[in-house]
């Protein structure tokens, strides 16, 4: 039989107290604390996810739209704890035809806007090859781009993918990165080096426990975005809810209706049976409170109903909780029977305040 070394059991009375019941000094397990610190530092520096991704059909000119600027996609996300940079990996196809010649002013960019604040633009980028009236989008015609900008952890960003003059992005992936040089000024990175016989101070508890708690609430990996490939909006006046994806299906979600299957099993905590989320809708309505978008589960029923109540297109946000299990979810939207509701995008993000 091979020898297997198991770590000693972690006992809070032995490993997590500075004094016993008699007031005698006790010391935490230095090896246990060192493993905790190493795990927290890894989470802070490296465990960041994709904020947004989308792609377009190869060989299609449907999204090669003329004009000074066309927003093909909107998306919204919250920067994770420890995330300091946002990287975009963009693949461009040949631009669409402009009189059969090269579209020298064709470009693609991503506007990254702090909610209620300043905008940083990634790009604009251009494809170096002339326009194509019938693109096949073979790999040899792809033009890949990688770009980065600085972001602030915990900040809400409202973003837009914008093209001009028949530009044709083929795929976009936007993801978060930690700091290249990680210090205690970044998120909850921990420079403590536990040694045998050292006491456990309140600051050590806070650095470990508060940091892990913040990452548990803010760094959830579930991020789902919806938008039309051409940037067009869904519109509706009827008060009957209809599926936002296909603009056809009504009634309760089924396994066959357009939507997403989410398994939130084991993503809750011991103190609650649900997993917190935030649903953001980008749209407008002709009259205040006339439009709504709701998230509906096949088993769970209506999870949240987001009111769209302004004539100016903007983000409308509501928090919600999903059951800690597997279910099929659909997005549905509807009006008040009189006023037109316009919906451009939806972003469902796992997050808790």
C-alpha positions, 0 to 999 in steps of 0.5 A: 500500500502506498503511503498517503499523507493527510493534513491534520484536521483544522480545529477552531479551538486549537488553530483559530484562537489567541487564548484558551478559556483559561486565558492561556496563550494559544497560537494559530497553525502557521501552515494552515494560515500560509495555505489560506494566504496563498489561496487568497492571493491566487484568487485576487491575482488570477481568478477573473473571468470573461466579462462579455463575448459574442460572434457573428455568422461567417460570410454574412454581410447582415451586420456590415451596416453603413453610417457614421456609427452603429452600435451592434451590441450593448453589455453591462458588467461589474469589475471583479475584486482584484481586477485591474485591467480589461482585455479585448480580443477582437477578430475582424473580417473584411469590411462590406462593400462601399462602391466595390472599393476599400472602406478606408474609414471602416472601423470597430471600437468598444466604448467602456463607460463607468456608470454615470462617469467617463468613457474609455474607448478601446480602438478604433480598429481597421481591417487592412484588406480591401472590401469584399462583396461576398466574403467567405471569412477564411482564416487567412482573411481574419485580422486579430486585435488585442487591446487593454485598458485599466479598470477599477475593481468593483466598478459598474461598466456599461459598454457598447460595440460600435462600427462605422462604414460597413465594418465587420467584427467576427468575434469579440471576447472581453475579459478581466485581468489582475495586476501585473505586479500585485501588492496589498493596495490591489483588492485583498492581496495578502503579504502576510507570511505566517510563521510558527508561534506568531499570534493571529490579529484582528487585521489578519482575520479581516484580510482573510475573511473579509477579502474572501467574502468580498470575492464570493459576493462580487466575483461570481462567474455567471454572466449572460448577455443578450443582443441582436447581431445587427444591433436592432431592437426588439419592440412591443406594445402588447401587454402579453409577455413574449420571448425576447430572443425569438420574439415569437414564443409566449407562455411558460418556458419549456426545454424547447423555448429559446433561453438558458439552462443554469445549474446553481447547485452548490453556488449558495452559502450555508445561510441561504438557499438562493444565489444572488443575481442582477438583471440589467436591461438596456431600452426605453419606453414611450411612457413611464412604466409602460414596458417591462422585461422579466426573467422566468424559470421553467420550475421557479416561475417569475424571478424578477420583473424589470420596469423600463420607465423612461423615453431615453434609452438607458440601463434599468437594473433590478437585483434578484435571486435564483434557486440553488439548483438547475432550471431553464430560464427565459427572458420575456418582455411586454408593454402596457397595450398602448405604448411602445417598448424598445429593448436593445440588450440584457445582461444577467450577472451573478452578484451581491452587494 
